Amino acid sequence: RQRVQTAVSHIEAHFGEPCTLQTLADIAGLSRFHFVRMFGAVVGQSPNQYVINTRMRAASDRLLATKTPIAQIAFDVGFNDISHFYSCFRETFSCTPRQWRMRA
């Protein structure tokens, strides 16, 4: 549990940077296979999904708090592809980033 929590803390602090499975497993001091199993058991989702959800939370907060362009927010929170950002955002919040901002 403590090892997975260390990886979660790293994700929360560095979500804008690349978070590879190998990097997270190294931080936790586990093999990749064992890390994925342990992470799922403790957190309830895969490491990749947790990273995406963390980035989505950060993006949604920034969309409401700033007037920064959507593309810049996507890059700032760790997405390298705008279409992937839009797809993940729509899947998570059932609307586009622009609609999310307009609702506020």
TORPA-4810 file (N, C-alpha, C, O; in nm, 3 decimals):
<nodes>
NODE_1_0.082_-0.120_0.000_0.000_0.000_0.000_0.086_0.126_0.000_0.059_0.220_-0.075_R
NODE_2_0.188_0.128_0.081_0.276_0.244_0.092_0.348_0.270_-0.041_0.364_0.386_-0.080_Q
NODE_3_0.389_0.166_-0.108_0.459_0.182_-0.236_0.367_0.242_-0.341_0.408_0.329_-0.418_R
NODE_4_0.244_0.195_-0.345_0.147_0.250_-0.440_0.118_0.396_-0.405_0.105_0.479_-0.495_V
NODE_5_0.107_0.427_-0.278_0.082_0.565_-0.236_0.196_0.657_-0.278_0.172_0.773_-0.312_Q
NODE_6_0.318_0.607_-0.277_0.431_0.685_-0.325_0.415_0.718_-0.472_0.441_0.831_-0.514_T
NODE_7_0.371_0.622_-0.551_0.348_0.645_-0.694_0.232_0.742_-0.715_0.239_0.829_-0.802_A
NODE_8_0.127_0.729_-0.636_0.012_0.821_-0.646_0.057_0.963_-0.615_0.017_1.057_-0.684_V
NODE_9_0.136_0.979_-0.513_0.188_1.112_-0.477_0.272_1.170_-0.590_0.264_1.289_-0.619_S
NODE_10_0.350_1.086_-0.655_0.431_1.132_-0.768_0.340_1.176_-0.883_0.365_1.280_-0.944_H
NODE_11_0.237_1.100_-0.912_0.144_1.136_-1.019_0.077_1.270_-0.987_0.068_1.357_-1.074_I
NODE_12_0.031_1.287_-0.866_-0.037_1.411_-0.827_0.055_1.532_-0.840_0.011_1.641_-0.877_E
NODE_13_0.183_1.514_-0.809_0.278_1.625_-0.813_0.335_1.650_-0.952_0.375_1.762_-0.982_A
NODE_14_0.338_1.548_-1.036_0.406_1.560_-1.166_0.318_1.516_-1.282_0.369_1.461_-1.380_H
NODE_15_0.187_1.539_-1.274_0.096_1.490_-1.378_0.122_1.553_-1.514_0.084_1.495_-1.616_F
NODE_16_0.184_1.670_-1.519_0.212_1.736_-1.645_0.331_1.680_-1.719_0.354_1.712_-1.836_G
NODE_17_0.407_1.596_-1.652_0.525_1.534_-1.712_0.488_1.393_-1.759_0.388_1.337_-1.715_E
NODE_18_0.570_1.336_-1.849_0.543_1.198_-1.889_0.551_1.104_-1.767_0.647_1.106_-1.691_P
NODE_19_0.448_1.022_-1.751_0.443_0.926_-1.640_0.434_0.786_-1.701_0.325_0.730_-1.714_C
NODE_20_0.548_0.731_-1.736_0.547_0.598_-1.794_0.526_0.493_-1.686_0.552_0.516_-1.568_T
NODE_21_0.478_0.379_-1.729_0.456_0.270_-1.636_0.587_0.229_-1.569_0.590_0.200_-1.449_L
NODE_22_0.694_0.225_-1.646_0.824_0.187_-1.591_0.871_0.287_-1.485_0.923_0.247_-1.381_Q
NODE_23_0.852_0.415_-1.511_0.891_0.518_-1.414_0.813_0.502_-1.284_0.871_0.507_-1.175_T
NODE_24_0.683_0.482_-1.295_0.600_0.467_-1.175_0.636_0.339_-1.099_0.639_0.338_-0.976_L
NODE_25_0.663_0.231_-1.173_0.702_0.106_-1.107_0.836_0.123_-1.036_0.854_0.072_-0.925_A
NODE_26_0.929_0.195_-1.099_1.059_0.221_-1.035_1.041_0.303_-0.907_1.106_0.275_-0.806_D
NODE_27_0.954_0.403_-0.912_0.929_0.485_-0.793_0.872_0.400_-0.679_0.907_0.419_-0.563_I
NODE_28_0.785_0.307_-0.716_0.726_0.219_-0.615_0.819_0.105_-0.574_0.795_0.038_-0.474_A
NODE_29_0.926_0.084_-0.650_1.018_-0.024_-0.618_0.963_-0.162_-0.649_0.993_-0.259_-0.579_G
NODE_30_0.881_-0.170_-0.754_0.819_-0.296_-0.793_0.842_-0.322_-0.941_0.876_-0.230_-1.016_L
NODE_31_0.824_-0.447_-0.983_0.827_-0.474_-1.127_0.702_-0.414_-1.189_0.604_-0.388_-1.119_S
NODE_32_0.704_-0.393_-1.319_0.588_-0.334_-1.386_0.463_-0.419_-1.366_0.356_-0.368_-1.334_R
NODE_33_0.478_-0.549_-1.384_0.364_-0.639_-1.371_0.305_-0.633_-1.230_0.184_-0.618_-1.214_F
NODE_34_0.389_-0.644_-1.131_0.342_-0.642_-0.991_0.285_-0.504_-0.956_0.187_-0.494_-0.883_H
NODE_35_0.348_-0.399_-1.008_0.299_-0.263_-0.982_0.157_-0.245_-1.036_0.070_-0.191_-0.966_F
NODE_36_0.132_-0.289_-1.158_-0.002_-0.274_-1.217_-0.106_-0.349_-1.134_-0.215_-0.297_-1.109_V
NODE_37_-0.073_-0.470_-1.091_-0.167_-0.546_-1.007_-0.191_-0.477_-0.874_-0.306_-0.464_-0.830_R
NODE_38_-0.084_-0.434_-0.809_-0.098_-0.368_-0.679_-0.172_-0.235_-0.691_-0.258_-0.204_-0.608_M
NODE_39_-0.140_-0.158_-0.793_-0.204_-0.028_-0.813_-0.355_-0.047_-0.831_-0.435_0.023_-0.769_F
NODE_40_-0.392_-0.142_-0.915_-0.535_-0.170_-0.937_-0.606_-0.213_-0.810_-0.719_-0.173_-0.785_G
NODE_41_-0.539_-0.295_-0.730_-0.599_-0.344_-0.605_-0.618_-0.231_-0.504_-0.718_-0.227_-0.432_A
NODE_42_-0.522_-0.140_-0.498_-0.526_-0.033_-0.398_-0.613_0.085_-0.445_-0.695_0.136_-0.369_V
NODE_43_-0.595_0.127_-0.570_-0.661_0.248_-0.620_-0.794_0.218_-0.688_-0.885_0.300_-0.686_V
NODE_44_-0.805_0.100_-0.749_-0.930_0.065_-0.815_-0.934_0.098_-0.964_-1.039_0.084_-1.028_G
NODE_45_-0.823_0.142_-1.018_-0.813_0.169_-1.161_-0.668_0.151_-1.204_-0.578_0.142_-1.120_Q
NODE_46_-0.646_0.146_-1.334_-0.509_0.126_-1.382_-0.427_0.252_-1.361_-0.483_0.361_-1.347_S
NODE_47_-0.294_0.239_-1.358_-0.210_0.358_-1.343_-0.234_0.459_-1.456_-0.239_0.579_-1.431_P
NODE_48_-0.248_0.410_-1.579_-0.272_0.500_-1.692_-0.403_0.576_-1.676_-0.408_0.696_-1.700_N
NODE_49_-0.508_0.508_-1.635_-0.636_0.575_-1.616_-0.628_0.676_-1.502_-0.689_0.783_-1.509_Q
NODE_50_-0.553_0.644_-1.398_-0.538_0.738_-1.287_-0.466_0.864_-1.333_-0.503_0.975_-1.294_Y
NODE_51_-0.363_0.848_-1.416_-0.290_0.964_-1.470_-0.385_1.050_-1.554_-0.388_1.172_-1.539_V
NODE_52_-0.463_0.987_-1.641_-0.556_1.061_-1.725_-0.660_1.133_-1.640_-0.689_1.250_-1.665_I
NODE_53_-0.715_1.067_-1.540_-0.814_1.130_-1.453_-0.755_1.248_-1.376_-0.822_1.349_-1.356_N
NODE_54_-0.631_1.234_-1.332_-0.565_1.344_-1.262_-0.547_1.463_-1.356_-0.569_1.577_-1.317_T
NODE_55_-0.506_1.436_-1.478_-0.491_1.542_-1.578_-0.625_1.607_-1.610_-0.631_1.729_-1.629_R
NODE_56_-0.730_1.529_-1.616_-0.864_1.584_-1.644_-0.910_1.676_-1.532_-0.968_1.782_-1.557_M
NODE_57_-0.886_1.635_-1.408_-0.924_1.721_-1.294_-0.849_1.855_-1.301_-0.908_1.961_-1.280_R
NODE_58_-0.719_1.847_-1.330_-0.638_1.969_-1.339_-0.686_2.057_-1.455_-0.696_2.179_-1.440_A
NODE_59_-0.717_1.996_-1.568_-0.763_2.072_-1.684_-0.897_2.138_-1.655_-0.917_2.255_-1.689_A
NODE_60_-0.989_2.066_-1.592_-1.121_2.124_-1.563_-1.109_2.242_-1.468_-1.179_2.342_-1.483_S
NODE_61_-1.021_2.231_-1.370_-0.999_2.343_-1.277_-0.942_2.464_-1.349_-0.985_2.577_-1.325_D
NODE_62_-0.845_2.442_-1.437_-0.782_2.552_-1.510_-0.877_2.616_-1.609_-0.872_2.737_-1.632_R
NODE_63_-0.965_2.536_-1.669_-1.063_2.592_-1.762_-1.156_2.689_-1.691_-1.196_2.790_-1.748_L
NODE_64_-1.189_2.659_-1.568_-1.280_2.745_-1.492_-1.208_2.864_-1.429_-1.268_2.971_-1.414_L
NODE_65_-1.083_2.847_-1.392_-1.011_2.951_-1.318_-0.934_3.049_-1.405_-0.900_3.158_-1.359_A
NODE_66_-0.906_3.012_-1.530_-0.824_3.099_-1.615_-0.888_3.116_-1.752_-0.985_3.049_-1.786_T
NODE_67_-0.833_3.207_-1.828_-0.875_3.226_-1.967_-0.768_3.175_-2.063_-0.767_3.211_-2.181_K
NODE_68_-0.680_3.092_-2.013_-0.575_3.031_-2.094_-0.640_2.953_-2.208_-0.740_2.885_-2.186_T
NODE_69_-0.584_2.961_-2.328_-0.640_2.883_-2.440_-0.646_2.733_-2.408_-0.559_2.680_-2.339_P
NODE_70_-0.748_2.669_-2.458_-0.770_2.527_-2.430_-0.650_2.442_-2.472_-0.609_2.352_-2.399_I
NODE_71_-0.595_2.471_-2.588_-0.479_2.393_-2.635_-0.362_2.406_-2.538_-0.292_2.308_-2.513_A
NODE_72_-0.339_2.524_-2.486_-0.229_2.544_-2.391_-0.254_2.466_-2.262_-0.161_2.408_-2.205_Q
NODE_73_-0.378_2.465_-2.216_-0.411_2.389_-2.096_-0.385_2.240_-2.120_-0.331_2.171_-2.034_I
NODE_74_-0.424_2.192_-2.238_-0.402_2.051_-2.271_-0.254_2.017_-2.263_-0.217_1.915_-2.205_A
NODE_75_-0.170_2.101_-2.320_-0.025_2.076_-2.316_0.029_2.089_-2.174_0.115_2.011_-2.133_F
NODE_76_-0.021_2.186_-2.098_0.027_2.209_-1.962_-0.003_2.091_-1.869_0.077_2.061_-1.780_D
NODE_77_-0.116_2.025_-1.890_-0.151_1.914_-1.800_-0.096_1.780_-1.848_-0.120_1.677_-1.784_V
NODE_78_-0.022_1.780_-1.960_0.049_1.659_-1.999_0.003_1.589_-2.125_0.055_1.482_-2.158_G
NODE_79_-0.093_1.647_-2.197_-0.136_1.585_-2.322_-0.051_1.639_-2.436_-0.023_1.759_-2.443_F
NODE_80_-0.010_1.551_-2.526_0.069_1.591_-2.642_-0.016_1.599_-2.768_0.030_1.649_-2.871_N
NODE_81_-0.139_1.552_-2.760_-0.228_1.547_-2.874_-0.362_1.610_-2.836_-0.430_1.562_-2.745_D
NODE_82_-0.399_1.717_-2.905_-0.522_1.789_-2.872_-0.645_1.701_-2.891_-0.738_1.705_-2.811_I
NODE_83_-0.646_1.621_-2.997_-0.764_1.537_-3.021_-0.780_1.433_-2.910_-0.893_1.401_-2.872_S
NODE_84_-0.669_1.380_-2.859_-0.678_1.286_-2.748_-0.729_1.357_-2.623_-0.809_1.302_-2.547_H
NODE_85_-0.684_1.479_-2.601_-0.733_1.558_-2.488_-0.884_1.578_-2.497_-0.957_1.554_-2.401_F
NODE_86_-0.931_1.621_-2.615_-1.075_1.643_-2.633_-1.154_1.514_-2.612_-1.259_1.515_-2.548_Y
NODE_87_-1.103_1.403_-2.665_-1.170_1.275_-2.650_-1.179_1.234_-2.503_-1.286_1.193_-2.457_S
NODE_88_-1.070_1.246_-2.431_-1.069_1.212_-2.288_-1.161_1.304_-2.209_-1.232_1.260_-2.119_C
NODE_89_-1.158_1.434_-2.243_-1.240_1.531_-2.171_-1.388_1.500_-2.192_-1.467_1.499_-2.097_F
NODE_90_-1.425_1.475_-2.318_-1.564_1.446_-2.351_-1.610_1.317_-2.280_-1.722_1.310_-2.232_R
NODE_91_-1.523_1.219_-2.276_-1.557_1.093_-2.210_-1.574_1.112_-2.059_-1.661_1.051_-1.997_E
NODE_92_-1.491_1.196_-2.001_-1.495_1.218_-1.856_-1.610_1.308_-1.812_-1.678_1.278_-1.714_T
NODE_93_-1.632_1.417_-1.885_-1.728_1.518_-1.842_-1.853_1.530_-1.929_-1.940_1.612_-1.902_F
NODE_94_-1.863_1.448_-2.032_-1.979_1.447_-2.123_-2.003_1.581_-2.192_-2.117_1.614_-2.226_S
NODE_95_-1.897_1.656_-2.212_-1.904_1.781_-2.288_-1.763_1.817_-2.334_-1.665_1.757_-2.290_C
NODE_96_-1.754_1.914_-2.422_-1.622_1.958_-2.469_-1.562_2.054_-2.368_-1.634_2.108_-2.283_T
NODE_97_-1.431_2.077_-2.375_-1.370_2.174_-2.285_-1.433_2.314_-2.299_-1.451_2.385_-2.200_P
NODE_98_-1.466_2.352_-2.421_-1.527_2.484_-2.442_-1.664_2.491_-2.374_-1.695_2.591_-2.310_R
NODE_99_-1.745_2.387_-2.387_-1.875_2.384_-2.321_-1.859_2.388_-2.170_-1.936_2.455_-2.100_Q
NODE_100_-1.759_2.317_-2.120_-1.731_2.317_-1.975_-1.701_2.459_-1.927_-1.752_2.504_-1.824_W
NODE_101_-1.619_2.528_-2.002_-1.583_2.665_-1.966_-1.705_2.758_-1.975_-1.723_2.845_-1.890_R
NODE_102_-1.787_2.739_-2.075_-1.905_2.824_-2.094_-2.008_2.805_-1.985_-2.079_2.899_-1.948_M
NODE_103_-2.018_2.683_-1.933_-2.116_2.654_-1.827_-2.086_2.733_-1.699_-2.175_2.764_-1.620_R
NODE_104_-1.959_2.763_-1.680_-1.920_2.837_-1.560_-1.958_2.982_-1.580_-1.935_3.064_-1.491_A
</nodes>
